[in-house]
Amino acid sequence: MIWVVVAGGLMLNLTPCVLPLIPINVAIIGAGARAGSRARGFALGGAYGLGIALVYGALGLVVVLGLSSAFGAINATAWFNAIIAALFVLLAAAMFDVIAIDFSKYQSRLGFQNGGGGHFLAALGMGAVSALLAGACVAPVVIWTILQAQDLYSQGNVFALLLPFGLGVGMALPWPFLGAGMSFLPKPGKWMVRVKQAFGLLILAFAAYYMHLAYTLAVPQTAQVEEGGVWTPSLEEGLQQAMEQKRPVIIDFWATWCKSCLAMDRTVLKDEEVLSRLENHVKIKFQAETLSESPVKEVVEYFQVMGLPTFIVLEPKG
């Protein structure tokens, strides 16, 4: 997954929001012909690229770790996914020139042109600013990457935290070579119009996905759970019932912020074959909303739950 994201970041340099500005930004940071040597230009370009990677990496950490379950809970709501879908439609409209979205013009107001040329810290800052002021081409990919990182991290995949940074690394890869004066990127031309339109179609596909997700999440959860039989929210009562009746137990560890958990309720737990296999089980839905707080922390540690969703099956002894 990380290599796909890095490759995607690299390809973003060919989008019409980024490619035409590359020669301008190379000149602004004092790289290329103005650097004095290829080594210095390479270092300046590397500093610029590092600024991009650090901003996306930090943004991902803040959203996924800093906001933690709060963002996860919002991310699993129908209205949030509907807003993301609407935002992607808006960005797609910009790709088809229906509306104009261009934040790059604000870079000139932040004082980098005159005072930043040739200084490594200024090049680093310029890269950070360019990442924050990314155009309509880049924003959907950044948003999608952060959402994917949050979803994978909620399932216990800590490497998901590297996805936003990997996107930044992909965008940063050409910059040391561009700073050294090596011109290997294609020149802007009419072909970019087709690329822009193709990118618009891709963004619309993103919008359709999140709109479908919003519709799916809008279906009342309780109705879906009831179709799979009676689930008890009490771990203690469920285990006691299983011991008395000597029946097997299935425990579903879930949370409202876990998008995959809600998807499981509407897919796997509705499958007829799954329902028939679980017919004799005592079914428990344990809500692990706050993994770091008692009593949830002790329960997930006891059952060695690494992420959500997790299903634990216990068989009766004897």
N, C-alpha and C positions, 0 to 999 in steps of 0.2 A: 504493500500500500504506500509506504513512504517513497519508494522510487517512482511510483506513478505520480505522486504529488510533486516531487522534484522535477520530473519531466514536464508536468503541467506548468510549473512555474517558469521553466526555461522557455516553453512555447509562448507564454504571455508576453515575452519580449517582442514577438512578431505581430502582436495585435495593433490595430490602428491608434489605440490610446497611448501606446508606449513607444513603438518604433520611431515615429517622426521626431520625438523629443530626445532621442538618445544623443545625436550630435550636439544638440543645444546643451544638454546636461554635462556631456564630456567637456565642452568648452567652459561651462560655468565653474566646474570644480578644478579647472586648471590642468586637466589631463590632456592626453593626445599630443598634438604638436606644441602645446604651451607648457608641457611638463618639463622640458629640458633634457630628459632621457627616458628611455623605455622603462627602465627600472622604477623611476619615480612615478611615471604614468601608471604603471602596473599597480603600484602601491596605492595611489590615489583612487584608481578604479576599484581596487579591492576594498578600500575604506568605504566607498560609496555603496558597494554591494553589501558589505557587512551591515551598514545602516538599515538597508531594506530587510535583511534577514532577521536582525535583532528586533525590529519593530513588529514584524509578523509573529515572531516567536514569543515576544512579550505579550502581544495582544491575545494570542492563544492561551498563554498561561493565566492571564488575568481573567479571561472569560471562563475557561474550563476549571481552573483551581480557585481563583479568587471569588467568583460568584457561585461556584460549586453547585450544590443541590438546588439553589434558588433559580439559576439559569436552566438547570435540567428540568425543573418543574414547569417553567415557562415554555421551554422547548417542546414539551410533550402536550401542549395545549393546542386546540384547533385554531384559536384566534391568532396565536403566534405564527403558526405555519401558514395561515392565510395571509398574514402581513408579509411574510417572506415571499410568498408567491406573487403578491401584488408588487413588491419591490422589484422582483425579477422581471415582471412584465414592464415596469417603468424603465429598467435598465435595457431591456430588449428594444423598447421603443427608441432609445437613444442610438442603438446600433443601426436602426433603420432610418435614422435622421428625422424621426417624428418630433423628438424634442432634443435639446442640446444640454448635455451634462459634461462639463470640463472644469475640473478643479486645478489643473496644472498651471493656469494663469496666476494663481495665488502664490506660487513659489517665488515669483519675482518680487513680492511684497515683503518677503521674510529676510531680506538682506543678504542673500547668498551670492548674488551676482558680482557685487563689487568687492566684498570683503572675503569671499570664500575661496577664490581661485588659488589653487596650489597648496592649501593647508589641509592636513589629514583630518583634523577634527571637524573642519568645515565640510569636507567631503562626506564624512560620516554623518553629520547632521543633515546634509542635503539628501543623502540616501534615505534617511529616516523620514524626512518631510515628503519626499516623493512617494514613499510607501503609504503615508497617511493620505496623500492627495491623489491616490490612484484613480484613474478614470472609470467609466462605466464598464469597460472591458474586464478590468481586474476585480472589481468589487464582488461580483457574483461568485467568483472562484474562491476569494478570501472567505466570504460568508459560508459557502458550502464546506470548505476545509475546516473551519472552526466548528461548524455543526457536526461534522463527521467525527472530529476529534472528541467533542463532548460526548457523543453517543458511544464511541468505542471505549472511552475512558470510564464511562458509567458501567460498562460491562467488565471492567477489571483490566483493560489493556493499557498499561502505563505508557507504552511506546506511542500511544495516540497523541500524547502531549507534544511529540516532535513534528507532527504533521504541519502546523502553521509555520514552524521554523523551516521545515523542508521546502515548503512553497517559496519562502523568502530566499533560501539557498538556490533554488532553481532559477529565480529571477536574477540573482546576484552572479551566477556563474560566468556570464559573458563579460562582466564589467572590468575585471582586471586586464583582460586582453584588449577591450575597447579603450581603456585608459592608456594602454601601452601603444595605441595607435594602430592596432591590427583591425582592419576593416573587413569583416567576413559576413556581416549581416546584410541581407538584401536591401536594396534601395527602395524607399517608398514609391508607390506608383498606383496605377489603376487596379492592380491585383488586390490591393488592400481593401477596396470596396467590397469585393467578393468575400474576402476573409471576414470583414466586418459583418456582412450579412449572414455568413455561416455562423459566426459567433452569436449573432442575434437569435438564430434558430436554436442554438445550443442553450442559450439562456432561457428561451421559451420552454424548452424541455425541462429545465430545472423548475420553472414556474409550474408546469403541469404536474410534476412530481410532488411538489409541496402543497399544491391545491388538492391533489388526491389524498395526501397524507392528512390535510386538514379535515377533509370530508370523513375519512376513516376515524379520526380521533373524535369527531363530533358525535359518533354513534354512542349512545349511553353504555358505559362500561358494565354496569350491573346486569343489564339484560344479557350481555354476551357471557358473563360468568355463570349466570343461572342456567344457560343452555348446557353447560358442561356438568351439571349436577350441583349438589349443595357443597359449597366451600365454607369452611369455618375460619374466621379471622383470628381465633384464639389458638395459639400453639399448645398451651397447656391442656385446654379442653379436648383438642383434637387428638393429642397423644394419649390422654386418659381414655378416650373413647376407643382408640385402637387397641390399647392394652386390655380393656375389658372384653372387647369383641374379638380379640386376636386377629385383627385385620391389618393388611399392609397400609403404609402411610405414604403419601406424596406431599411434600412441602414446596410450595411455590414462593420463593423469595422475590418480592417485587417492590416498586415504589412509584409514586405518581409522576416523578421526574424521569422515569426510565421509559423512553419511547419504545424500546424493543419489548419491554414487559407488556405494554398495552397492545402492541402488535401481536404478541403471542396469544393474548386473550381472544383476539378477533380472528386468528388463523388456526394455529395448532390445537388450541383447546376447544375448537369447534369441529375438528376433524372427527368423523364418525368412528374411524378405527381407533383413534386415541381415546375417545369417550368410552368405547366398549372395553378397552384394556384397563381403564381407570374405574370401571363400574364398582368393583369390590373394594377400592381403596378409600380410606379416610382422607379427604382432600382438605388441605390447610393452605390458606393464603396468608403468609406472614409479611406484613408491610414493614420493610426495612427502609423507612424514610430517611433516617439520620444514622448513617453507618458508624459514626464516631461517638454516638451517645448511648448511654444505658437506657433500656436493657437490650437494645438492638445490637450494640457492639459485642456483648457477651454471647448472644445467640449466634451471630454470623461467625464469630471466632470458633465457637464450639463445633459448628457444622462445616467449618473451613470454606466459607463462601468467599470467593475471590472477586465476584462482581455480579451485577444483575442483568438479566434474570438468571436465577439458578434454581434447578429442581433437584430436590433430595428425595430419594425413595428409601424407606425403611421397611424391612420385612420382619414379621413376628418371629420370636424365638420359639423353638420347639415346633 
